[in-house]
């Protein structure tokens, strides 16, 4: 499975929020923010906190695709 948080970064730009502000507003730790920046898996609770602050749904901030097996 491949994760992509480009929708989150577009949303923060649209709302005029930088990554530091997002971290402070949500209370997420720096490690979780770094994982988001690298499109890595984060805890569901982290995504829910972001959605709560940004007033959006999970599919507004993350995209995923399932890689096909050979």
N, CA, C and O atoms as a GROMACS GRO file, in nm:
protein
  280
    1UNK      N    1   0.085  -0.117   0.000
    1UNK     CA    2   0.000   0.000   0.000
    1UNK      C    3   0.090   0.124   0.000
    1UNK      O    4   0.188   0.132   0.074
    2UNK      N    5   0.054   0.220  -0.082
    2UNK     CA    6   0.128   0.345  -0.093
    2UNK      C    7   0.041   0.459  -0.043
    2UNK      O    8  -0.073   0.475  -0.086
    3UNK      N    9   0.096   0.538   0.048
    3UNK     CA   10   0.025   0.654   0.102
    3UNK      C   11   0.079   0.781   0.041
    3UNK      O   12   0.196   0.790   0.004
    4UNK      N   13  -0.009   0.880   0.032
    4UNK     CA   14   0.030   1.008  -0.023
    4UNK      C   15  -0.050   1.115   0.051
    4UNK      O   16  -0.173   1.109   0.055
    5UNK      N   17   0.020   1.213   0.109
    5UNK     CA   18  -0.044   1.319   0.186
    5UNK      C   19  -0.044   1.452   0.112
    5UNK      O   20  -0.054   1.558   0.174
    6UNK      N   21  -0.032   1.449  -0.021
    6UNK     CA   22  -0.031   1.573  -0.098
    6UNK      C   23  -0.157   1.656  -0.078
    6UNK      O   24  -0.152   1.779  -0.080
    7UNK      N   25  -0.270   1.588  -0.060
    7UNK     CA   26  -0.395   1.660  -0.035
    7UNK      C   27  -0.387   1.741   0.095
    7UNK      O   28  -0.439   1.852   0.102
    8UNK      N   29  -0.321   1.686   0.195
    8UNK     CA   30  -0.303   1.757   0.322
    8UNK      C   31  -0.222   1.883   0.300
    8UNK      O   32  -0.258   1.991   0.349
    9UNK      N   33  -0.112   1.871   0.227
    9UNK     CA   34  -0.025   1.988   0.206
    9UNK      C   35  -0.094   2.095   0.123
    9UNK      O   36  -0.074   2.214   0.145
   10UNK      N   37  -0.175   2.052   0.027
   10UNK     CA   38  -0.252   2.150  -0.052
   10UNK      C   39  -0.353   2.221   0.037
   10UNK      O   40  -0.371   2.343   0.025
   11UNK      N   41  -0.420   2.146   0.125
   11UNK     CA   42  -0.517   2.204   0.216
   11UNK      C   43  -0.453   2.304   0.311
   11UNK      O   44  -0.510   2.410   0.337
   12UNK      N   45  -0.335   2.271   0.362
   12UNK     CA   46  -0.268   2.365   0.452
   12UNK      C   47  -0.229   2.493   0.377
   12UNK      O   48  -0.241   2.602   0.432
   13UNK      N   49  -0.184   2.480   0.254
   13UNK     CA   50  -0.150   2.598   0.174
   13UNK      C   51  -0.275   2.682   0.150
   13UNK      O   52  -0.272   2.804   0.165
   14UNK      N   53  -0.385   2.617   0.114
   14UNK     CA   54  -0.510   2.689   0.090
   14UNK      C   55  -0.558   2.764   0.213
   14UNK      O   56  -0.618   2.871   0.202
   15UNK      N   57  -0.531   2.707   0.331
   15UNK     CA   58  -0.574   2.771   0.457
   15UNK      C   59  -0.466   2.862   0.516
   15UNK      O   60  -0.487   2.923   0.621
   16UNK      N   61  -0.351   2.870   0.449
   16UNK     CA   62  -0.243   2.957   0.496
   16UNK      C   63  -0.176   2.908   0.624
   16UNK      O   64  -0.134   2.987   0.708
   17UNK      N   65  -0.167   2.776   0.637
   17UNK     CA   66  -0.107   2.715   0.756
   17UNK      C   67   0.022   2.645   0.715
   17UNK      O   68   0.024   2.566   0.620
   18UNK      N   69   0.132   2.674   0.788
   18UNK     CA   70   0.256   2.602   0.758
   18UNK      C   71   0.265   2.477   0.845
   18UNK      O   72   0.181   2.455   0.932
   19UNK      N   73   0.367   2.396   0.822
   19UNK     CA   74   0.379   2.268   0.892
   19UNK      C   75   0.398   2.286   1.042
   19UNK      O   76   0.346   2.206   1.120
   20UNK      N   77   0.471   2.386   1.082
   20UNK     CA   78   0.490   2.412   1.225
   20UNK      C   79   0.358   2.449   1.290
   20UNK      O   80   0.326   2.401   1.399
   21UNK      N   81   0.282   2.533   1.224
   21UNK     CA   82   0.151   2.571   1.277
   21UNK      C   83   0.058   2.450   1.285
   21UNK      O   84  -0.015   2.435   1.382
   22UNK      N   85   0.062   2.365   1.184
   22UNK     CA   86  -0.020   2.244   1.185
   22UNK      C   87   0.016   2.158   1.304
   22UNK      O   88  -0.072   2.108   1.374
   23UNK      N   89   0.146   2.140   1.328
   23UNK     CA   90   0.190   2.059   1.442
   23UNK      C   91   0.143   2.119   1.573
   23UNK      O   92   0.096   2.047   1.661
   24UNK      N   93   0.155   2.251   1.587
   24UNK     CA   94   0.113   2.316   1.711
   24UNK      C   95  -0.039   2.312   1.729
   24UNK      O   96  -0.087   2.290   1.840
   25UNK      N   97  -0.113   2.331   1.623
   25UNK     CA   98  -0.260   2.331   1.630
   25UNK      C   99  -0.315   2.193   1.666
   25UNK      O  100  -0.414   2.183   1.738
   26UNK      N  101  -0.251   2.089   1.616
   26UNK     CA  102  -0.301   1.953   1.636
   26UNK      C  103  -0.241   1.885   1.757
   26UNK      O  104  -0.300   1.791   1.812
   27UNK      N  105  -0.124   1.931   1.800
   27UNK     CA  106  -0.057   1.867   1.913
   27UNK      C  107   0.016   1.740   1.874
   27UNK      O  108   0.055   1.662   1.961
   28UNK      N  109   0.034   1.717   1.743
   28UNK     CA  110   0.108   1.597   1.702
   28UNK      C  111   0.257   1.618   1.727
   28UNK      O  112   0.306   1.731   1.728
   29UNK      N  113   0.328   1.508   1.747
   29UNK     CA  114   0.471   1.518   1.774
   29UNK      C  115   0.548   1.535   1.643
   29UNK      O  116   0.498   1.504   1.535
   30UNK      N  117   0.669   1.584   1.655
   30UNK     CA  118   0.753   1.612   1.539
   30UNK      C  119   0.776   1.486   1.455
   30UNK      O  120   0.778   1.494   1.332
   31UNK      N  121   0.792   1.371   1.521
   31UNK     CA  122   0.813   1.245   1.447
   31UNK      C  123   0.696   1.212   1.355
   31UNK      O  124   0.715   1.166   1.243
   32UNK      N  125   0.573   1.235   1.403
   32UNK     CA  126   0.456   1.208   1.321
   32UNK      C  127   0.450   1.302   1.202
   32UNK      O  128   0.415   1.261   1.092
   33UNK      N  129   0.485   1.428   1.223
   33UNK     CA  130   0.488   1.524   1.113
   33UNK      C  131   0.593   1.483   1.010
   33UNK      O  132   0.570   1.493   0.890
   34UNK      N  133   0.707   1.438   1.057
   34UNK     CA  134   0.812   1.392   0.966
   34UNK      C  135   0.765   1.272   0.883
   34UNK      O  136   0.795   1.263   0.764
   35UNK      N  137   0.692   1.181   0.946
   35UNK     CA  138   0.638   1.066   0.873
   35UNK      C  139   0.539   1.112   0.766
   35UNK      O  140   0.539   1.058   0.655
   36UNK      N  141   0.457   1.210   0.798
   36UNK     CA  142   0.364   1.264   0.700
   36UNK      C  143   0.440   1.323   0.582
   36UNK      O  144   0.402   1.304   0.466
   37UNK      N  145   0.547   1.394   0.611
   37UNK     CA  146   0.628   1.456   0.506
   37UNK      C  147   0.692   1.352   0.415
   37UNK      O  148   0.716   1.378   0.297
   38UNK      N  149   0.719   1.232   0.469
   38UNK     CA  150   0.780   1.124   0.391
   38UNK      C  151   0.677   1.026   0.335
   38UNK      O  152   0.714   0.921   0.282
   39UNK      N  153   0.549   1.061   0.348
   39UNK     CA  154   0.440   0.974   0.301
   39UNK      C  155   0.445   0.835   0.364
   39UNK      O  156   0.422   0.734   0.298
   40UNK      N  157   0.476   0.832   0.494
   40UNK     CA  158   0.481   0.706   0.568
   40UNK      C  159   0.352   0.688   0.648
   40UNK      O  160   0.274   0.782   0.664
   41UNK      N  161   0.333   0.568   0.698
   41UNK     CA  162   0.215   0.537   0.780
   41UNK      C  163   0.224   0.611   0.913
   41UNK      O  164   0.329   0.615   0.976
   42UNK      N  165   0.112   0.669   0.954
   42UNK     CA  166   0.102   0.733   1.085
   42UNK      C  167  -0.018   0.674   1.158
   42UNK      O  168  -0.100   0.604   1.097
   43UNK      N  169  -0.028   0.702   1.286
   43UNK     CA  170  -0.139   0.650   1.364
   43UNK      C  171  -0.270   0.713   1.317
   43UNK      O  172  -0.273   0.829   1.277
   44UNK      N  173  -0.376   0.636   1.321
   44UNK     CA  174  -0.508   0.686   1.283
   44UNK      C  175  -0.546   0.806   1.369
   44UNK      O  176  -0.607   0.901   1.321
   45UNK      N  177  -0.509   0.801   1.496
   45UNK     CA  178  -0.539   0.912   1.587
   45UNK      C  179  -0.479   1.042   1.537
   45UNK      O  180  -0.540   1.148   1.550
   46UNK      N  181  -0.359   1.036   1.479
   46UNK     CA  182  -0.294   1.155   1.423
   46UNK      C  183  -0.379   1.212   1.309
   46UNK      O  184  -0.400   1.333   1.302
   47UNK      N  185  -0.426   1.126   1.220
   47UNK     CA  186  -0.508   1.172   1.108
   47UNK      C  187  -0.639   1.231   1.158
   47UNK      O  188  -0.687   1.330   1.104
   48UNK      N  189  -0.697   1.170   1.260
   48UNK     CA  190  -0.823   1.220   1.315
   48UNK      C  191  -0.805   1.357   1.381
   48UNK      O  192  -0.892   1.443   1.370
   49UNK      N  193  -0.692   1.377   1.449
   49UNK     CA  194  -0.664   1.508   1.509
   49UNK      C  195  -0.652   1.615   1.401
   49UNK      O  196  -0.704   1.725   1.416
   50UNK      N  197  -0.582   1.581   1.292
   50UNK     CA  198  -0.566   1.675   1.182
   50UNK      C  199  -0.703   1.708   1.122
   50UNK      O  200  -0.734   1.824   1.097
   51UNK      N  201  -0.783   1.606   1.098
   51UNK     CA  202  -0.916   1.628   1.041
   51UNK      C  203  -1.003   1.715   1.131
   51UNK      O  204  -1.077   1.800   1.083
   52UNK      N  205  -0.993   1.694   1.260
   52UNK     CA  206  -1.070   1.773   1.354
   52UNK      C  207  -1.032   1.921   1.346
   52UNK      O  208  -1.119   2.008   1.341
   53UNK      N  209  -0.903   1.947   1.343
   53UNK     CA  210  -0.854   2.086   1.338
   53UNK      C  211  -0.883   2.149   1.202
   53UNK      O  212  -0.922   2.266   1.195
   54UNK      N  213  -0.865   2.073   1.095
   54UNK     CA  214  -0.882   2.126   0.960
   54UNK      C  215  -1.028   2.121   0.915
   54UNK      O  216  -1.062   2.172   0.808
   55UNK      N  217  -1.115   2.060   0.997
   55UNK     CA  218  -1.257   2.048   0.966
   55UNK      C  219  -1.278   1.980   0.829
   55UNK      O  220  -1.340   2.034   0.738
   56UNK      N  221  -1.223   1.859   0.821
   56UNK     CA  222  -1.231   1.784   0.696
   56UNK      C  223  -1.242   1.635   0.727
   56UNK      O  224  -1.241   1.594   0.843
   57UNK      N  225  -1.252   1.555   0.623
   57UNK     CA  226  -1.258   1.410   0.635
   57UNK      C  227  -1.120   1.352   0.599
   57UNK      O  228  -1.038   1.419   0.538
   58UNK      N  229  -1.096   1.228   0.637
   58UNK     CA  230  -0.968   1.164   0.611
   58UNK      C  231  -0.936   1.161   0.462
   58UNK      O  232  -0.821   1.184   0.423
   59UNK      N  233  -1.035   1.135   0.380
   59UNK     CA  234  -1.007   1.130   0.236
   59UNK      C  235  -0.977   1.267   0.176
   59UNK      O  236  -0.941   1.277   0.059
   60UNK      N  237  -0.993   1.374   0.256
   60UNK     CA  238  -0.954   1.508   0.213
   60UNK      C  239  -0.804   1.533   0.234
   60UNK      O  240  -0.749   1.630   0.182
   61UNK      N  241  -0.738   1.445   0.311
   61UNK     CA  242  -0.597   1.469   0.343
   61UNK      C  243  -0.503   1.355   0.302
   61UNK      O  244  -0.382   1.374   0.298
   62UNK      N  245  -0.558   1.239   0.272
   62UNK     CA  246  -0.470   1.126   0.238
   62UNK      C  247  -0.526   1.049   0.119
   62UNK      O  248  -0.647   1.032   0.105
   63UNK      N  249  -0.436   1.004   0.034
   63UNK     CA  250  -0.470   0.916  -0.077
   63UNK      C  251  -0.388   0.789  -0.058
   63UNK      O  252  -0.276   0.793  -0.008
   64UNK      N  253  -0.443   0.678  -0.098
   64UNK     CA  254  -0.367   0.553  -0.092
   64UNK      C  255  -0.397   0.469  -0.214
   64UNK      O  256  -0.502   0.480  -0.277
   65UNK      N  257  -0.301   0.387  -0.247
   65UNK     CA  258  -0.321   0.293  -0.355
   65UNK      C  259  -0.260   0.159  -0.314
   65UNK      O  260  -0.161   0.153  -0.241
   66UNK      N  261  -0.321   0.055  -0.362
   66UNK     CA  262  -0.275  -0.080  -0.331
   66UNK      C  263  -0.194  -0.129  -0.450
   66UNK      O  264  -0.243  -0.135  -0.563
   67UNK      N  265  -0.071  -0.164  -0.424
   67UNK     CA  266   0.016  -0.214  -0.531
   67UNK      C  267  -0.028  -0.354  -0.571
   67UNK      O  268  -0.060  -0.436  -0.485
   68UNK      N  269  -0.028  -0.379  -0.697
   68UNK     CA  270  -0.065  -0.511  -0.747
   68UNK      C  271   0.053  -0.605  -0.732
   68UNK      O  272   0.168  -0.567  -0.756
   69UNK      N  273   0.024  -0.728  -0.692
   69UNK     CA  274   0.129  -0.828  -0.678
   69UNK      C  275   0.154  -0.897  -0.812
   69UNK      O  276   0.062  -0.913  -0.892
   70UNK      N  277   0.278  -0.936  -0.834
   70UNK     CA  278   0.312  -1.006  -0.958
   70UNK      C  279   0.272  -1.151  -0.951
   70UNK      O  280   0.294  -1.225  -1.047
   0.00000   0.00000   0.00000
